[in-house]
Amino acid sequence: MPGAPSRRTGLESTMHTHAFERRYVWQLPVRFYHWINAFAVLALAVTGYLIGAPPALKSGAEASFGYWFGTVRFIHFVAAFVFFFNFLFRIYWGFVGNRYARWDNFIPLRREQWRELVEVLRVDILQAKTKPLESIGHNTLAGLTYFVTFIAFVIQCATGFGMYAAMSHAWLPQLFAWVVPLLGGDFATRHFHHVMMWFFIVFSMIHMYLVFYHDYVEGRGVTSSMVGGWKFIEREETLKR
């Protein structure tokens, strides 16, 4: 009726507007490292599995054309060198990169980092979608997890090159020749190397899930940021009518 007071629902009386500010987070060297590392780990996992449990392939072709296992080993060794030097570059960039690439993001030394870690666990495990997390680069849990993976990188490189030292006189594998005697022989070293392979496989699956999940929760372009480098900071304003 004319003159009657209007009645509005909560949805109608409150309008949420979202403004986004672009911020350049992941520099080009970090993005290169990420994707080179991803493809190297994939190649190492596939070829490493075949080396550990080679299938019995039968062929009637000439023997020189049946050198598939040698090709698998060659790919594994090349990927291992790429993986190793790519990791060395990331260590270097942790000291010279921007604030989001530096090492203090990976080790929680401040009280606010531990508070954020608890909040991330609430989002990731309890799926408490109260508000977007305030971290722009790696959140504390992600940074700590990546630090653990860096330790796994060291173990994987040491055990891999340690075993390779027995069949190579190159200077790099010989730097790790002490690893096999330290671990008690080839069998134990190979076991450590194999376990680390499954660590990376499980980590990769969890990593991809959480990237898509945080992209959904936060809406800041987490997935595309590792391609273009940009993330978005959300500024929410509530306008009441």
HELIX and SHEET records of a PDB file:
HELIX    1   1 GLY A   10  SER A   13  1                                   4    
HELIX    2   2 LEU A   28  GLY A   52  1                                  25    
HELIX    3   3 ALA A   63  PHE A   65  5                                   3    
HELIX    4   4 TRP A   68  VAL A   96  1                                  29    
HELIX    5   5 TRP A  103  ASN A  105  5                                   3    
HELIX    6   6 ARG A  111  ASP A  124  1                                  14    
HELIX    7   7 THR A  140  TYR A  164  1                                  25    
HELIX    8   8 ALA A  165  MET A  167  5                                   3    
HELIX    9   9 TRP A  171  GLN A  174  1                                   4    
HELIX   10  10 VAL A  179  LEU A  183  1                                   5    
HELIX   11  11 ASP A  186  GLU A  218  1                                  33    
HELIX   12  12 VAL A  222  GLY A  228  1                                   7    
SHEET    1   A 2 THR A  14  TYR A  24  0                                        
SHEET    2   A 2 TRP A 230  LYS A 240 -1                                        
END                                                                             
